[in-house]
Amino acid sequence: MTDEELLLNAPDLKTMYFDGFGAFRKINGVLRCIGYIIDNGAQMNLVVSLAGARNANAEAKRVLEENPTVGSAILERLRLAH
């Protein structure tokens, strides 16, 4: 699915918050991990195909390393001004 298709489907989805993922392991051709919330423990088992996990890892890395958005840059300048 494209990002646009995913975003069109997103309003109907339940929102889930995680502080992180752990217990990563490859079993039977899939990547498995557990989403957790600090002080609340395990919240969800996540199973992803290895190909999907590789693509998601590369895309997440790209997004995390890109320059801040215009709004973030403005907020940073306001913070520095005070």
A tleap script that builds the chain and sets N, CA, C and O, in Angstrom:
source leaprc.protein.ff14SB
mol = sequence {
  NMET THR ASP GLU GLU LEU LEU LEU ASN ALA
  PRO ASP LEU LYS THR MET TYR PHE ASP GLY
  PHE GLY ALA PHE ARG LYS ILE ASN GLY VAL
  LEU ARG CYS ILE GLY TYR ILE ILE ASP ASN
  GLY ALA GLN MET ASN LEU VAL VAL SER LEU
  ALA GLY ALA ARG ASN ALA ASN ALA GLU ALA
  LYS ARG VAL LEU GLU GLU ASN PRO THR VAL
  GLY SER ALA ILE LEU GLU ARG LEU ARG LEU
  ALA CHIE
}
set mol.1.N position { 0.842 -1.182 0.000 }
set mol.1.CA position { 0.000 0.000 0.000 }
set mol.1.C position { 0.884 1.240 0.000 }
set mol.1.O position { 1.978 1.240 0.565 }
set mol.2.N position { 0.406 2.272 -0.627 }
set mol.2.CA position { 1.142 3.531 -0.621 }
set mol.2.C position { 0.845 4.293 0.678 }
set mol.2.O position { -0.116 3.983 1.382 }
set mol.3.N position { 1.670 5.280 0.980 }
set mol.3.CA position { 1.428 6.107 2.163 }
set mol.3.C position { 0.077 6.810 2.060 }
set mol.3.O position { -0.629 6.946 3.060 }
set mol.4.N position { -0.284 7.254 0.872 }
set mol.4.CA position { -1.562 7.943 0.685 }
set mol.4.C position { -2.730 7.019 1.000 }
set mol.4.O position { -3.694 7.432 1.645 }
set mol.5.N position { -2.648 5.763 0.547 }
set mol.5.CA position { -3.706 4.788 0.839 }
set mol.5.C position { -3.789 4.506 2.334 }
set mol.5.O position { -4.879 4.391 2.894 }
set mol.6.N position { -2.641 4.396 2.968 }
set mol.6.CA position { -2.625 4.155 4.406 }
set mol.6.C position { -3.250 5.316 5.171 }
set mol.6.O position { -4.032 5.105 6.098 }
set mol.7.N position { -2.904 6.546 4.781 }
set mol.7.CA position { -3.463 7.721 5.450 }
set mol.7.C position { -4.969 7.825 5.262 }
set mol.7.O position { -5.673 8.287 6.160 }
set mol.8.N position { -5.474 7.401 4.106 }
set mol.8.CA position { -6.920 7.414 3.881 }
set mol.8.C position { -7.636 6.413 4.795 }
set mol.8.O position { -8.775 6.651 5.196 }
set mol.9.N position { -6.985 5.308 5.122 }
set mol.9.CA position { -7.574 4.301 5.996 }
set mol.9.C position { -7.390 4.616 7.479 }
set mol.9.O position { -8.122 4.083 8.313 }
set mol.10.N position { -6.439 5.460 7.819 }
set mol.10.CA position { -6.053 5.698 9.211 }
set mol.10.C position { -7.164 6.242 10.110 }
set mol.10.O position { -7.211 5.854 11.277 }
set mol.11.N position { -8.063 7.117 9.641 }
set mol.11.CA position { -9.072 7.659 10.569 }
set mol.11.C position { -9.950 6.591 11.219 }
set mol.11.O position { -10.495 6.827 12.298 }
set mol.12.N position { -10.100 5.442 10.603 }
set mol.12.CA position { -10.940 4.385 11.160 }
set mol.12.C position { -10.189 3.458 12.115 }
set mol.12.O position { -10.782 2.546 12.690 }
set mol.13.N position { -8.907 3.686 12.282 }
set mol.13.CA position { -8.094 2.795 13.107 }
set mol.13.C position { -8.016 3.271 14.551 }
set mol.13.O position { -8.078 4.467 14.833 }
set mol.14.N position { -7.879 2.309 15.458 }
set mol.14.CA position { -7.661 2.616 16.863 }
set mol.14.C position { -6.237 3.135 17.030 }
set mol.14.O position { -5.301 2.552 16.483 }
set mol.15.N position { -6.063 4.218 17.773 }
set mol.15.CA position { -4.732 4.758 18.046 }
set mol.15.C position { -4.135 4.028 19.241 }
set mol.15.O position { -4.786 3.858 20.272 }
set mol.16.N position { -2.883 3.600 19.085 }
set mol.16.CA position { -2.177 2.915 20.163 }
set mol.16.C position { -0.855 3.640 20.382 }
set mol.16.O position { -0.158 3.960 19.419 }
set mol.17.N position { -0.505 3.902 21.638 }
set mol.17.CA position { 0.735 4.591 21.972 }
set mol.17.C position { 1.712 3.596 22.583 }
set mol.17.O position { 1.324 2.767 23.406 }
set mol.18.N position { 2.976 3.673 22.184 }
set mol.18.CA position { 4.029 2.836 22.757 }
set mol.18.C position { 5.238 3.696 23.060 }
set mol.18.O position { 5.550 4.623 22.313 }
set mol.19.N position { 5.919 3.392 24.152 }
set mol.19.CA position { 7.195 4.036 24.445 }
set mol.19.C position { 8.318 3.387 23.668 }
set mol.19.O position { 9.366 4.001 23.466 }
set mol.20.N position { 8.122 2.176 23.234 }
set mol.20.CA position { 9.158 1.491 22.472 }
set mol.20.C position { 8.759 0.064 22.161 }
set mol.20.O position { 7.659 -0.384 22.485 }
set mol.21.N position { 9.682 -0.640 21.524 }
set mol.21.CA position { 9.499 -2.037 21.159 }
set mol.21.C position { 10.711 -2.806 21.649 }
set mol.21.O position { 11.828 -2.287 21.641 }
set mol.22.N position { 10.496 -4.035 22.074 }
set mol.22.CA position { 11.590 -4.857 22.560 }
set mol.22.C position { 11.338 -6.320 22.273 }
set mol.22.O position { 10.375 -6.673 21.592 }
set mol.23.N position { 12.205 -7.168 22.794 }
set mol.23.CA position { 12.116 -8.621 22.604 }
set mol.23.C position { 12.061 -8.971 21.121 }
set mol.23.O position { 11.263 -9.811 20.706 }
set mol.24.N position { 12.914 -8.321 20.318 }
set mol.24.CA position { 12.958 -8.598 18.882 }
set mol.24.C position { 13.507 -10.001 18.635 }
set mol.24.O position { 14.497 -10.407 19.244 }
set mol.25.N position { 12.851 -10.736 17.733 }
set mol.25.CA position { 13.347 -12.050 17.348 }
set mol.25.C position { 12.785 -12.425 15.980 }
set mol.25.O position { 11.687 -12.007 15.611 }
set mol.26.N position { 13.555 -13.222 15.232 }
set mol.26.CA position { 13.110 -13.742 13.933 }
set mol.26.C position { 12.701 -15.192 14.151 }
set mol.26.O position { 13.511 -16.018 14.573 }
set mol.27.N position { 11.450 -15.491 13.863 }
set mol.27.CA position { 10.917 -16.837 14.028 }
set mol.27.C position { 10.051 -17.168 12.813 }
set mol.27.O position { 9.126 -16.427 12.478 }
set mol.28.N position { 10.356 -18.271 12.167 }
set mol.28.CA position { 9.555 -18.750 11.039 }
set mol.28.C position { 9.365 -17.702 9.944 }
set mol.28.O position { 8.275 -17.575 9.386 }
set mol.29.N position { 10.421 -16.957 9.640 }
set mol.29.CA position { 10.372 -16.007 8.534 }
set mol.29.C position { 9.670 -14.701 8.810 }
set mol.29.O position { 9.357 -13.964 7.875 }
set mol.30.N position { 9.412 -14.391 10.078 }
set mol.30.CA position { 8.809 -13.101 10.422 }
set mol.30.C position { 9.592 -12.475 11.572 }
set mol.30.O position { 10.256 -13.172 12.338 }
set mol.31.N position { 9.506 -11.163 11.680 }
set mol.31.CA position { 10.097 -10.438 12.797 }
set mol.31.C position { 9.009 -10.270 13.847 }
set mol.31.O position { 7.913 -9.795 13.549 }
set mol.32.N position { 9.314 -10.656 15.060 }
set mol.32.CA position { 8.359 -10.513 16.157 }
set mol.32.C position { 8.956 -9.586 17.205 }
set mol.32.O position { 10.154 -9.636 17.482 }
set mol.33.N position { 8.113 -8.743 17.782 }
set mol.33.CA position { 8.549 -7.902 18.887 }
set mol.33.C position { 7.333 -7.562 19.731 }
set mol.33.O position { 6.197 -7.881 19.382 }
set mol.34.N position { 7.602 -6.908 20.845 }
set mol.34.CA position { 6.540 -6.544 21.776 }
set mol.34.C position { 6.573 -5.036 21.989 }
set mol.34.O position { 7.606 -4.470 22.349 }
set mol.35.N position { 5.435 -4.397 21.765 }
set mol.35.CA position { 5.294 -2.979 22.060 }
set mol.35.C position { 5.014 -2.806 23.540 }
set mol.35.O position { 4.210 -3.540 24.115 }
set mol.36.N position { 5.680 -1.831 24.165 }
set mol.36.CA position { 5.494 -1.649 25.605 }
set mol.36.C position { 5.304 -0.184 25.959 }
set mol.36.O position { 5.664 0.717 25.201 }
set mol.37.N position { 4.731 0.022 27.128 }
set mol.37.CA position { 4.589 1.347 27.715 }
set mol.37.C position { 5.320 1.314 29.051 }
set mol.37.O position { 5.118 0.405 29.857 }
set mol.38.N position { 6.166 2.307 29.279 }
set mol.38.CA position { 6.928 2.362 30.530 }
set mol.38.C position { 5.953 2.366 31.707 }
set mol.38.O position { 4.957 3.089 31.687 }
set mol.39.N position { 6.231 1.585 32.698 }
set mol.39.CA position { 5.434 1.414 33.922 }
set mol.39.C position { 4.147 0.608 33.720 }
set mol.39.O position { 3.479 0.278 34.700 }
set mol.40.N position { 3.783 0.283 32.471 }
set mol.40.CA position { 2.603 -0.553 32.233 }
set mol.40.C position { 2.974 -1.875 31.579 }
set mol.40.O position { 2.139 -2.776 31.504 }
set mol.41.N position { 4.201 -2.011 31.105 }
set mol.41.CA position { 4.666 -3.270 30.527 }
set mol.41.C position { 4.161 -3.547 29.131 }
set mol.41.O position { 3.803 -2.635 28.384 }
set mol.42.N position { 4.138 -4.832 28.791 }
set mol.42.CA position { 3.797 -5.288 27.438 }
set mol.42.C position { 2.367 -4.902 27.084 }
set mol.42.O position { 1.457 -5.023 27.905 }
set mol.43.N position { 2.180 -4.439 25.858 }
set mol.43.CA position { 0.862 -3.994 25.398 }
set mol.43.C position { 0.395 -4.702 24.131 }
set mol.43.O position { -0.807 -4.877 23.932 }
set mol.44.N position { 1.338 -5.117 23.260 }
set mol.44.CA position { 0.943 -5.691 21.980 }
set mol.44.C position { 2.059 -6.552 21.413 }
set mol.44.O position { 3.232 -6.187 21.489 }
set mol.45.N position { 1.694 -7.693 20.847 }
set mol.45.CA position { 2.624 -8.503 20.066 }
set mol.45.C position { 2.558 -8.015 18.629 }
set mol.45.O position { 1.467 -7.900 18.070 }
set mol.46.N position { 3.690 -7.730 18.026 }
set mol.46.CA position { 3.737 -7.263 16.647 }
set mol.46.C position { 4.482 -8.288 15.816 }
set mol.46.O position { 5.583 -8.704 16.175 }
set mol.47.N position { 3.884 -8.698 14.700 }
set mol.47.CA position { 4.490 -9.662 13.791 }
set mol.47.C position { 4.526 -9.020 12.408 }
set mol.47.O position { 3.493 -8.601 11.886 }
set mol.48.N position { 5.729 -8.945 11.812 }
set mol.48.CA position { 5.917 -8.286 10.524 }
set mol.48.C position { 6.757 -9.198 9.628 }
set mol.48.O position { 7.706 -9.832 10.088 }
set mol.49.N position { 6.395 -9.257 8.343 }
set mol.49.CA position { 7.228 -10.022 7.415 }
set mol.49.C position { 8.629 -9.425 7.414 }
set mol.49.O position { 8.792 -8.233 7.673 }
set mol.50.N position { 9.641 -10.236 7.126 }
set mol.50.CA position { 11.012 -9.731 7.119 }
set mol.50.C position { 11.194 -8.644 6.069 }
set mol.50.O position { 11.869 -7.647 6.323 }
set mol.51.N position { 10.602 -8.824 4.897 }
set mol.51.CA position { 10.702 -7.797 3.852 }
set mol.51.C position { 10.035 -6.502 4.315 }
set mol.51.O position { 10.578 -5.416 4.110 }
set mol.52.N position { 8.869 -6.611 4.932 }
set mol.52.CA position { 8.175 -5.431 5.440 }
set mol.52.C position { 8.948 -4.750 6.548 }
set mol.52.O position { 8.969 -3.522 6.635 }
set mol.53.N position { 9.589 -5.547 7.404 }
set mol.53.CA position { 10.378 -4.983 8.500 }
set mol.53.C position { 11.589 -4.224 7.965 }
set mol.53.O position { 11.930 -3.156 8.473 }
set mol.54.N position { 12.237 -4.774 6.940 }
set mol.54.CA position { 13.390 -4.076 6.345 }
set mol.54.C position { 12.960 -2.739 5.742 }
set mol.54.O position { 13.623 -1.721 5.944 }
set mol.55.N position { 11.855 -2.743 5.006 }
set mol.55.CA position { 11.359 -1.502 4.399 }
set mol.55.C position { 10.942 -0.491 5.460 }
set mol.55.O position { 11.245 0.697 5.344 }
set mol.56.N position { 10.248 -0.961 6.494 }
set mol.56.CA position { 9.807 -0.060 7.562 }
set mol.56.C position { 10.999 0.525 8.307 }
set mol.56.O position { 10.985 1.701 8.668 }
set mol.57.N position { 12.029 -0.284 8.541 }
set mol.57.CA position { 13.228 0.185 9.218 }
set mol.57.C position { 13.910 1.290 8.411 }
set mol.57.O position { 14.309 2.313 8.969 }
set mol.58.N position { 14.041 1.086 7.113 }
set mol.58.CA position { 14.682 2.091 6.253 }
set mol.58.C position { 13.862 3.378 6.213 }
set mol.58.O position { 14.422 4.473 6.261 }
set mol.59.N position { 12.542 3.250 6.125 }
set mol.59.CA position { 11.682 4.436 6.059 }
set mol.59.C position { 11.682 5.186 7.394 }
set mol.59.O position { 11.724 6.417 7.408 }
set mol.60.N position { 11.635 4.464 8.505 }
set mol.60.CA position { 11.678 5.113 9.816 }
set mol.60.C position { 12.996 5.852 10.001 }
set mol.60.O position { 13.009 6.972 10.511 }
set mol.61.N position { 14.101 5.239 9.593 }
set mol.61.CA position { 15.411 5.884 9.694 }
set mol.61.C position { 15.442 7.165 8.863 }
set mol.61.O position { 15.965 8.184 9.314 }
set mol.62.N position { 14.886 7.120 7.655 }
set mol.62.CA position { 14.852 8.301 6.788 }
set mol.62.C position { 14.071 9.433 7.450 }
set mol.62.O position { 14.530 10.576 7.460 }
set mol.63.N position { 12.905 9.130 7.999 }
set mol.63.CA position { 12.066 10.152 8.613 }
set mol.63.C position { 12.724 10.714 9.871 }
set mol.63.O position { 12.674 11.922 10.102 }
set mol.64.N position { 13.337 9.862 10.682 }
set mol.64.CA position { 13.972 10.336 11.910 }
set mol.64.C position { 15.181 11.224 11.638 }
set mol.64.O position { 15.509 12.085 12.453 }
set mol.65.N position { 15.844 11.025 10.503 }
set mol.65.CA position { 17.048 11.798 10.195 }
set mol.65.C position { 16.796 13.035 9.338 }
set mol.65.O position { 17.713 13.830 9.131 }
set mol.66.N position { 15.562 13.219 8.830 }
set mol.66.CA position { 15.321 14.375 7.974 }
set mol.66.C position { 15.242 15.648 8.797 }
set mol.66.O position { 15.029 15.600 10.008 }
set mol.67.N position { 15.412 16.774 8.145 }
set mol.67.CA position { 15.380 18.075 8.812 }
set mol.67.C position { 14.005 18.325 9.400 }
set mol.67.O position { 13.008 17.805 8.900 }
set mol.68.N position { 13.945 19.129 10.472 }
set mol.68.CA position { 12.654 19.406 11.098 }
set mol.68.C position { 11.712 20.128 10.148 }
set mol.68.O position { 12.146 20.789 9.205 }
set mol.69.N position { 10.430 19.993 10.407 }
set mol.69.CA position { 9.441 20.687 9.596 }
set mol.69.C position { 9.470 22.166 9.921 }
set mol.69.O position { 10.089 22.579 10.902 }
set mol.70.N position { 8.813 22.954 9.115 }
set mol.70.CA position { 8.805 24.405 9.298 }
set mol.70.C position { 8.285 24.757 10.681 }
set mol.70.O position { 8.867 25.612 11.349 }
set mol.71.N position { 7.207 24.125 11.132 }
set mol.71.CA position { 6.646 24.420 12.447 }
set mol.71.C position { 7.635 24.149 13.558 }
set mol.71.O position { 7.734 24.930 14.505 }
set mol.72.N position { 8.364 23.058 13.459 }
set mol.72.CA position { 9.349 22.719 14.481 }
set mol.72.C position { 10.477 23.736 14.504 }
set mol.72.O position { 10.965 24.100 15.574 }
set mol.73.N position { 10.894 24.199 13.330 }
set mol.73.CA position { 11.965 25.193 13.260 }
set mol.73.C position { 11.519 26.501 13.896 }
set mol.73.O position { 12.301 27.146 14.594 }
set mol.74.N position { 10.288 26.897 13.668 }
set mol.74.CA position { 9.766 28.129 14.265 }
set mol.74.C position { 9.720 27.992 15.783 }
set mol.74.O position { 10.121 28.911 16.498 }
set mol.75.N position { 9.239 26.861 16.282 }
set mol.75.CA position { 9.179 26.652 17.728 }
set mol.75.C position { 10.569 26.669 18.350 }
set mol.75.O position { 10.750 27.187 19.452 }
set mol.76.N position { 11.546 26.107 17.654 }
set mol.76.CA position { 12.910 26.104 18.169 }
set mol.76.C position { 13.461 27.526 18.254 }
set mol.76.O position { 14.130 27.876 19.227 }
set mol.77.N position { 13.183 28.346 17.241 }
set mol.77.CA position { 13.645 29.738 17.287 }
set mol.77.C position { 12.966 30.501 18.422 }
set mol.77.O position { 13.603 31.320 19.085 }
set mol.78.N position { 11.673 30.238 18.653 }
set mol.78.CA position { 10.975 30.898 19.764 }
set mol.78.C position { 11.585 30.481 21.099 }
set mol.78.O position { 11.749 31.304 22.000 }
set mol.79.N position { 11.920 29.198 21.219 }
set mol.79.CA position { 12.530 28.707 22.458 }
set mol.79.C position { 13.860 29.402 22.700 }
set mol.79.O position { 14.160 29.801 23.826 }
set mol.80.N position { 14.660 29.549 21.642 }
set mol.80.CA position { 15.964 30.202 21.775 }
set mol.80.C position { 15.823 31.686 22.100 }
set mol.80.O position { 16.682 32.256 22.773 }
set mol.81.N position { 14.758 32.312 21.632 }
set mol.81.CA position { 14.548 33.741 21.877 }
set mol.81.C position { 14.223 34.022 23.332 }
set mol.81.O position { 14.394 35.150 23.795 }
set mol.82.N position { 13.759 33.019 24.061 }
set mol.82.CA position { 13.383 33.239 25.460 }
set mol.82.C position { 14.460 32.693 26.308 }
set mol.82.O position { 14.373 32.759 27.534 }
savepdb mol mol.pdb
quit
